[in-house]
């Protein structure tokens, strides 16, 4: 078990790596938050896209609250303008309404609707999900052949969602790490797959060295 310790888009991968157990939802309506500050330099999105993602999350959360009120507890996570919806809704109609509302938010290009039609998750389940997310992130950080900041991790009732712009090699490696993490029942990959060559183009270039004569 794991311990704590737009350039060209080749394909959009939305795969489910099931480890047993069903897909449910949890957590109150919250905003995932774009990676900002000191992480901007290592994020594979442009700075403008990161700001757009943050705006998408805020506007979506506000509109969902206005339209659904207490009937739903929905998490909104945006990465490269692709929105992942998790959480729970009281009815299938409300689940569909949530997607409709978010689809009208400015700059949203795609939606992955993983909202469960279920009752509210318990506080202990939400706490467990937070801990699980921390474990997965720690596992990514500890791995020497991955850039942990390239991934966004969301956990919902034991199901871990991986988002990011990564190569197939990175996607497979991160999936293996998440699968082996305590508390994870299923891994869902919502990843944009790029080539190794495209990855090299995204990497920061070293500053030129001035040679004095």
C-alpha positions, 0 to 999 in steps of 0.5 A: 500500500502507498504510504504518506510520504494547448498545443495539439491535443492528441486525445481526450482520455476518460477511462475508468480503472475499476478496483471494485465498489460502486461510483457514488458522490459526496461533499458539499458544493465547493470550488476546486480552485486553480493552481496559482501562485508558486505553482504557475511555473510548473503547471502545463496550462497557460497562466490565462487558462489557469485564471479561466479555470478558477473563474469557471469554478466560481461561476459554476458553483454560484449558478448551481447554488442559485438553481439547485439550492439545498437539493444538491451538493456538487463539487466543480473542478475545472482543468484546461476548461474541462469541468468535472462534476462530482457530488450528489443530487437528489434526483436524476433530473437535478443531475441533468440540470446541473450539467445544463447550468454549467454548460452555459458558463463562459469558457467551458468546453467540455463536461464530465458529469459524475454526480451521483443520484444519492443522499448526502455523504456523511461527514466521516466519508467526506473526511476520509475522501480528503485524507485519501486525496492527500495520500494520492498527492503525497504518492505523486510527490514521492515518485521521482519520474512524475511531476506531481503538479501536472495532476489535479486529484479529486476524491469522491466516496473513495473514487479518485479522479485524475485530471491533467495534461500528461503523457500516456506514460505519466497517466499509467504511472499515476494510475498505478500510484492511485490504485495502490493508495489506502482508501481508494476503491476506483480510479477514473482518469479524466486526462488529456494525453499529449506526446513525449515530444509535446511534453518536452516543448512544455518544459521550461527552457534553461536560460542562456549562459552569457560567455564573456570574452 
